[in-house]
Each structure stands twice: as C-alpha cells, then as structure tokens.
Amino acid sequence: MSIDTNCSARDYERLAKQKLCPKVWGYYSAGAGEGTTLQESKNALKRLGFRPHMMRTEFERDFSVNVLGHRIRAPIGVAPTAYHGLAHPDGEKATAKGVENFGAIMIVSNWASNSIEDIVASARGAHLWMQTFIMQNRQITTNMIRRAEKLDFKAIVITIDVPICNPWKLGFCQDLLDLGYDLRVANIDENTDEVRAAKASGDRMLINYMKDQTASCPNWNDIAWVKTITTLPVIVKGVLTAETAREAAAIGVDGIIVSAHGGRQLDEGPVPIDALPEVVDALKGQDIDVYVDGGFRTGSDVMKALALGAKMVFLGRPAIWALAVKGADGVCNLLENLENDLDYTMALCGCNKVSDLGRSHLRYKSQLPCRL
C-alpha cells in the first residue's frame, strides 16, 4: 500500500478502517454506552479556538519538554492501548520502534500483545512507561512493576478509572477469540498459582480471570502501597476532577493523566479537554506534571491542551490506525506530522517554545473574550 507521508490522523483512520477486519475495527473504535463521551472528547476540542499574538514569531521553534527529568523531543506521546497485535503482526514491537525513531514516550499497556521483554529488545532506545492496574492479587501488580524496573522503564502508570469490569469490552474479546484472533495476555507471568491455573484453561479463561483482576475497586491506600514498592515515578491515569487531583497529590504521585479512558468506561462524564483546566488549577504550585489524552487528532488540538497547562498529550487510537496502515514507519510519520502541525500553529500564534503557551492564546468560539 502506497502511503502519502503527509497522512493526517484522519487519513490513517480512514485507511485503517479499510484494512482491518470489521470486528477488530469495532474493538478499537467503539465507546461505552451511546458513545457520547467518545464523540464529545473530539467535539469539545473544536469549541476552542486561538487568539494569536502577532510580531513575536521567530525563525526556529523549540518543542522539547522536560518530563520527569528527561528531555523529550516534543510534547506528544503514545497512550496505553491493548492488543496492538490485532492491528499489525509486530504489535507493540512496531509501535515502540516508531516511537523510538521519533523520540517520543510510549506508555505500554498491561494488555499488550507482546511481552515487555520483546518490546524492549525491538526498540532498545525507546522511552517507555509501564501501565498497569491495582490487581486483586497484588503479587501480579508487584511482578509487573519488577519486570518494568529491570528493563529500565522510566515510570509506572496506574489506571484508576476501571473500578469494575465493563462487560461490552469483554464481549468484544470473546468475539475476537471466536474468530481465531490471538489475545494472549503476554505480560502476565506465571508466578502465582491462580495465573498458572487460568493460563492452563486457555485464553478465554485467562482473559476472564484478568478482567476480574483489574476490577479491584482500588483506593488511595493502594497507590500509596505502589509508591512503597518502587523508586520509579508513579503516575495515575483517569483523573477528571479537581477533587481527585487533590487526593492524588496528597498521596504523593509524580504525575496525573487527565483521561476518560478513550470514552470506553463512563459515558456522559467529563471529557478530558474540559476537565484539564480544573485539574491544572487544583495542582497549582505543586511539582506534579499533568498530562492528557482523549480526542486529539491534530497539532492544533495538541496546542490547545498545552495552552491549558498540560505537559504532554498522549494519543491512543491515532497510533493504532497508523500502526495498522504502515507499522513502525506509520507511527513515526504520524508523530512527525503532528509535530509539523504544532509547529505551524504555534508560529501563527506567536509562540516559539512550549513555555510561551498560555490560556491567553485560547478562546471559546462562542465568545469574543477568553473565559478559560
């Protein structure tokens, strides 16, 4: 397939839909309930416009950001999403290679198709964070963190917005198994009797077991426990309110990802770009990075989040679409094109580095003055 190197996220989405099996496409693209949160996450970004500051643009712009002590090329990364092997034969190994070639951060999902050992072997220079859950069997969480530490992952991301299992996602998995797709849970090792028994019963039983494990109704004591078992930075993903942000800060987390789980958990809840300002404001004066994912498709979308105070924007579905269409090259190309679009938008708004961005660069399209 010949792919234009100027493919946008929308282009990759269209091409991926043509290429993927309808059931696989449905698994990746669906949202919870009536899909309101899924759609509104994108719509809310389009309600924001720009207020350009003229006569400030320089010839060169610097997009690099300092993230947990590491200098990163641009404030754009890849969010944790499950089963990249459904989109491409090389799965997360190819995604990580594309991320490595660009110089971004990839958050590897607990539900990756490839083991984290294989992912690291395929992209030894990639900057990786490990996403996992507070499992009912805490030893599974501990083992996952220990493996990530050994492989030089840079942070641990704990997803906190899945207190109970969403049955529609489990149904998709069962349908894909019926069609012969490989849904092995590559990153759940066999160091507990329960996992060994579930694996011995086949993929279907293992998936059911792991879905039950992730639905553990965790609380802040569990995050405090994670901080006692690792020296890596601990980030919580799934924060949508100031109250939750303040509670996370009180526990001592190192970062927060404002996220609605891709619109795949609570329908009709807050959407990330709308929730972002109150989370940022709640953490003002504290040394806690705020990141965001959900609905971002263009460099101008990314700039809106940065102007509202996000340190980085993470992409979920767009990375899957690019992976499906062109593997590692597609992922790298997607990130490059988003960076180029961010460059163009920043230049037109009079911004030369990320720290120049602020709420004065934004407006609600229904209003003349900024009310952010």
C-alpha positions in Angstrom: 0.0 0.0 0.0 1.4 3.3 -1.0 1.0 5.9 1.8 1.4 9.6 1.5 4.0 10.8 4.0 1.7 13.7 4.8 -1.0 11.5 6.2 -3.0 13.1 9.0 -4.5 11.2 11.8 -7.9 11.3 10.0 -6.2 9.8 6.9 -4.7 7.0 8.9 -8.1 6.3 10.5 -9.8 6.1 7.0 -7.1 3.8 5.7 -7.1 1.6 8.8 -10.9 1.1 8.6 -10.4 -0.2 5.0 -7.7 -2.6 6.1 -8.8 -4.0 9.4 -11.4 -6.8 10.0 -14.7 -5.2 11.0 -14.6 -6.9 14.4 -11.1 -5.6 15.1 -12.1 -2.1 13.9 -15.1 -2.3 16.2 -13.0 -3.3 19.2 -10.6 -0.3 18.7 -13.2 2.3 17.7 -16.1 1.7 20.0 -17.1 3.7 23.0 -19.1 2.9 26.1 -22.9 3.4 26.3 -24.1 5.6 23.4 -20.6 6.8 22.6 -21.3 10.3 24.0 -18.0 10.7 25.8 -16.2 9.3 22.8 -17.6 11.9 20.4 -17.7 14.8 22.8 -14.0 14.4 23.6 -13.4 15.4 19.9 -16.2 18.0 19.7 -15.0 19.8 22.8 -11.6 20.4 21.3 -13.3 22.1 18.3 -15.1 24.5 20.5 -11.8 26.0 21.4 -10.1 28.5 19.0 -7.0 30.6 19.1 -6.1 34.2 20.0 -2.8 34.9 18.0 -0.2 37.2 19.5 1.4 38.9 16.5 5.0 40.2 15.9 6.6 37.6 18.2 7.4 34.6 15.9 11.0 33.7 15.4 12.5 31.5 12.7 13.0 28.5 14.9 10.7 26.9 17.5 11.6 24.5 20.3 9.0 21.9 21.2 11.2 19.9 23.6 9.9 19.4 27.1 11.4 18.2 30.4 9.3 15.2 31.6 10.3 13.6 34.9 13.9 14.6 34.4 14.2 13.6 30.8 14.3 15.9 27.8 11.7 14.8 25.2 11.7 15.9 21.6 8.1 17.1 21.6 5.1 17.0 23.9 3.3 14.2 22.0 3.4 10.6 23.0 1.6 7.3 22.6 -1.1 6.3 25.2 -1.6 2.8 26.5 -3.9 0.7 24.4 -4.4 -3.0 24.3 -3.6 -5.7 21.7 -1.6 -3.9 19.1 -1.1 -7.3 17.5 -4.7 -7.1 16.2 -3.6 -4.1 14.1 -0.1 -5.3 12.9 1.8 -8.6 13.1 4.6 -7.0 15.1 2.2 -5.4 17.6 3.8 -3.2 20.2 7.2 -4.0 19.0 6.5 -2.0 15.9 4.8 0.8 17.8 7.8 1.1 20.1 10.1 1.2 17.2 8.2 4.1 15.6 8.2 5.9 18.9 12.0 5.3 19.3 12.6 6.6 15.7 10.7 9.8 16.5 11.9 10.3 20.1 8.6 10.3 22.0 7.3 8.5 25.1 5.2 5.3 24.8 3.1 4.0 27.6 3.0 0.2 27.2 -0.3 -1.3 28.1 -0.7 -4.1 30.7 -2.7 -5.8 27.9 0.0 -5.6 25.2 0.1 -8.4 22.6 3.9 -8.6 23.1 5.9 -9.1 26.3 7.7 -6.1 27.6 10.9 -8.0 27.2 10.3 -8.5 23.5 9.2 -4.8 23.1 12.4 -3.5 24.7 14.5 -5.9 22.6 12.9 -4.5 19.4 13.4 -0.8 20.4 16.2 -0.5 22.9 16.3 3.2 22.7 12.6 3.8 23.2 11.5 5.9 26.2 8.9 3.6 27.8 6.5 3.9 30.7 4.6 0.8 32.0 0.8 1.0 32.5 -0.8 -1.5 34.9 -3.7 -1.8 37.4 -4.1 -2.5 41.1 -4.9 -6.1 40.7 -7.0 -8.0 43.2 -3.9 -10.3 43.6 -1.3 -7.7 44.5 1.5 -10.1 43.6 0.6 -9.7 39.9 1.0 -5.9 40.1 4.3 -6.3 42.0 5.7 -8.7 39.4 4.7 -6.4 36.6 6.5 -3.5 38.3 9.6 -5.5 39.0 9.9 -6.6 35.4 9.5 -3.0 34.2 12.2 -1.8 36.6 14.6 -4.5 35.4 14.0 -3.3 31.8 14.7 0.4 32.6 11.2 1.6 32.1 11.1 5.3 33.2 7.7 5.4 35.1 4.8 3.3 36.3 1.3 4.4 35.3 -1.6 3.1 37.3 -5.0 3.3 35.7 -7.6 4.2 38.3 -10.9 4.6 36.3 -11.7 0.9 36.0 -13.1 0.0 39.4 -15.4 -2.6 37.8 -15.3 -4.5 34.6 -17.1 -3.2 31.5 -19.0 -6.1 30.0 -19.1 -4.8 26.4 -15.3 -4.9 26.2 -15.2 -8.5 27.4 -17.8 -9.3 24.8 -15.6 -7.9 22.0 -12.7 -10.1 23.3 -14.8 -13.2 23.2 -16.0 -12.5 19.7 -12.4 -12.0 18.5 -11.4 -15.3 20.2 -14.2 -17.0 18.3 -12.8 -15.6 15.0 -9.4 -17.1 15.9 -7.5 -13.9 16.9 -4.6 -14.3 19.4 -5.5 -12.4 22.6 -2.9 -13.9 24.9 -2.1 -11.8 27.9 1.6 -11.6 27.2 2.6 -9.6 30.3 1.0 -11.7 33.0 3.7 -14.0 34.2 3.1 -17.4 35.9 4.5 -16.7 39.3 1.2 -17.2 41.1 -0.9 -20.4 41.3 -4.1 -18.5 40.1 -2.4 -17.3 36.9 -0.9 -20.7 36.2 -4.4 -22.3 36.5 -6.1 -19.6 34.4 -3.4 -20.0 31.6 -3.8 -23.8 31.7 -7.5 -23.3 31.0 -6.9 -21.4 27.7 -7.1 -17.8 26.5 -10.8 -17.4 27.2 -10.5 -18.3 30.9 -7.3 -16.2 31.2 -9.0 -13.1 29.8 -12.0 -13.6 32.1 -9.6 -14.0 35.0 -7.6 -10.9 34.2 -10.6 -8.8 33.6 -11.8 -9.8 37.1 -8.4 -8.9 38.5 -8.4 -5.4 37.1 -11.8 -4.7 38.5 -10.5 -4.5 42.1 -12.2 -1.3 43.3 -8.8 0.3 44.4 -8.4 3.2 46.7 -5.7 5.7 47.5 -4.1 3.4 50.0 -3.3 1.1 47.1 -1.5 3.9 45.3 0.4 4.7 48.5 1.4 1.0 48.5 2.7 1.2 45.0 4.9 4.0 46.0 6.4 1.8 48.7 7.4 -0.9 46.3 9.1 1.1 43.6 11.5 4.0 43.2 10.2 4.8 39.8 7.9 7.8 39.3 4.2 6.9 39.9 1.6 8.4 37.6 -2.2 7.9 37.9 -4.3 7.8 34.8 -8.0 8.6 34.7 -8.3 11.8 36.7 -11.2 14.1 35.6 -11.9 16.4 38.6 -10.1 18.7 40.9 -11.2 16.6 43.9 -9.5 13.5 42.5 -6.4 15.5 41.5 -6.0 16.9 45.0 -6.4 13.4 46.5 -3.7 12.1 44.2 -1.4 14.9 45.1 -1.9 14.2 48.8 -0.7 10.6 48.3 2.4 12.0 46.5 2.0 10.9 42.9 4.5 12.3 40.4 2.1 12.8 37.6 -1.5 12.8 36.6 -3.1 11.8 33.2 -6.4 13.5 32.6 -8.2 10.8 30.7 -11.7 9.4 30.1 -10.3 6.1 29.0 -10.9 6.8 25.4 -14.7 7.1 26.1 -14.7 3.4 26.9 -15.7 3.5 30.6 -18.1 6.1 31.9 -20.3 7.6 29.3 -21.5 11.2 29.6 -18.8 12.1 32.1 -16.4 15.0 31.8 -14.3 14.9 28.7 -10.5 15.5 29.0 -10.0 18.9 27.4 -12.9 20.3 29.5 -11.6 18.7 32.7 -8.0 19.8 32.1 -8.2 23.4 33.4 -9.7 22.4 36.8 -7.1 19.7 37.3 -4.3 22.0 36.4 -5.6 24.7 38.7 -6.1 22.2 41.6 -2.4 21.4 41.4 -1.1 24.9 41.1 2.2 25.4 43.0 2.8 21.6 43.3 5.6 19.8 41.5 3.2 17.4 39.7 3.1 17.0 35.9 -0.3 17.0 34.2 -0.7 15.0 31.0 -3.8 14.4 28.9 -5.3 12.0 26.4 -8.6 11.7 24.5 -9.8 13.1 21.2 -6.6 14.6 20.0 -6.1 14.4 16.2 -4.1 17.4 15.1 -1.2 19.5 16.2 -3.6 22.4 16.8 -5.5 20.1 19.2 -2.2 19.4 21.0 -1.5 23.1 21.2 -4.9 23.7 22.9 -4.0 21.2 25.7 -0.5 22.7 26.2 -2.0 26.2 26.4 -4.3 24.9 29.2 -1.4 23.6 31.2 -0.8 20.0 30.0 2.9 19.0 29.9 2.2 16.3 27.3 -0.6 15.0 25.1 -0.9 11.2 24.6 -2.5 9.6 21.5 -4.4 6.3 21.7 -6.5 5.4 18.6 -4.4 7.5 16.1 -1.3 5.5 16.9 -3.3 2.3 16.3 -4.5 3.5 12.9 -1.0 4.5 11.8 0.4 1.2 13.1 -2.3 -0.8 11.1 -1.6 1.1 7.9 2.2 1.3 7.9 3.7 -0.3 11.0 6.6 1.4 12.8 7.0 3.9 9.9 3.4 4.9 10.2 3.7 5.6 13.9 6.8 7.7 13.4 5.2 9.5 10.4 2.1 10.3 12.5 4.1 11.8 15.2 6.2 13.8 12.7 3.1 15.2 11.0 1.5 16.2 14.3 4.8 17.9 15.3 4.8 19.8 12.0 1.2 20.9 12.5 2.0 22.0 16.0 5.0 24.0 14.7 2.8 25.7 12.1 0.1 26.6 14.6 2.5 27.9 17.2 4.2 30.1 14.6 1.0 31.6 13.6 0.1 32.3 17.2 3.4 33.9 18.0 4.8 31.1 20.2 8.4 29.9 19.9 8.5 27.3 22.7 6.1 25.4 24.7 6.5 27.6 27.8 5.3 30.6 25.7 1.8 29.0 25.6 -0.9 30.1 27.9 -4.7 30.5 28.2 -4.4 33.9 26.6 -3.8 32.1 23.4 -7.3 30.4 23.5 -10.9 31.5 23.1 -14.2 29.7 23.2 -15.6 30.0 19.7 -18.9 31.1 21.1 -17.3 34.0 22.9 -15.3 37.0 22.0 -13.1 37.3 25.1 -11.3 34.3 26.6 -13.1 32.8 29.5 -10.8 30.0 30.5 
